[in-house]
Amino acid sequence: MAKKRTFLGRLWRLLLIKLPLALIALSLVSVIVLKWCPILVTPTMIQRSIQFRDDKKYHTHYKWVRYKNISPEMARAVMASEDNLFDKHNGFDWKAIKEARQEYESGKRQRIRGASTISQQTAKNVFLFQSRSWCRKGLEAYFTVLIEALWSKERIMEVYLNVIEMGKGIYGSEAAAEQLFGTTAAKMTRQQCCLIAACLPNPLRRNAARPTSYLMMRANQIAALEPKIAYPDWVYHKSAASKKEKSSAKKSK
């Protein structure tokens, strides 16, 4: 009887203490490593490959590039479209969350932009599979806190613009530029970036290369919103250090 109690005690310690601690340690190591390393594959890519395994036309297009090789227009467009306060919040847009909850409770679902921030979307795409369960939402919040604490905003944007689904089988800015417009991420125009941003709420059904009238209207709305947003210097590939150097140079003159 004593042996049975000992076994059950060890089992409970394993399930309630050791296993959770091991998972937390693994998640921390993963986030720290990916602070510098390119993302090779994401759960979303794997999930879509399985989802479209019978579609012979489906192919995964993905190519990692550094943020400096992505047009600043892409970051401007997604911030205007998806997360106006990206550089100011701690990963969660509490005002948008409150409004989304109120609309859900009232039965209204006509929001153009949801409450999910770029940080949350990055956490979801890099570490989790696509689903609508509360468990997934809880893990998304957990990884969002981690990347906000351990990564810079520029790094979060770099990862986001490399892994986010931008079309059927198309992941990231470089693949989108090549497959949709026959160019590179560095050379994309403002209109092209706004069209891609307009597709993000439903990239499997929307096509930036063949925009509908609604998609064109939405892209124009995004472009019109961009001048109203105060973008940080790193969006334009300028470092904080270079800004300080220019400032000190002007003062010395």
ABEGO torsion letter per residue (X at the ends): XAAAAAAAAAAAAAAAAAAAAAAAAAAAAAAAAAAABBBABBAAAAAAAAAAAABAABBBBBBBBBAAABBAAAAAAAAAAABAAAAABAGBBAAAAAAAAAAAAAGBBABABBABBAAAAAAAAAABBBBABAAAAAAAAAAAAAAAAABBAAAAAAAAAAABBAEBGBBEAAAAAAAAAGBBAAABBAAAAAAAAAAAABAAABBAABBBAAAAAAAAAAAAAAAABBBBAAAAGBBAAAAAAAAAAAAAX
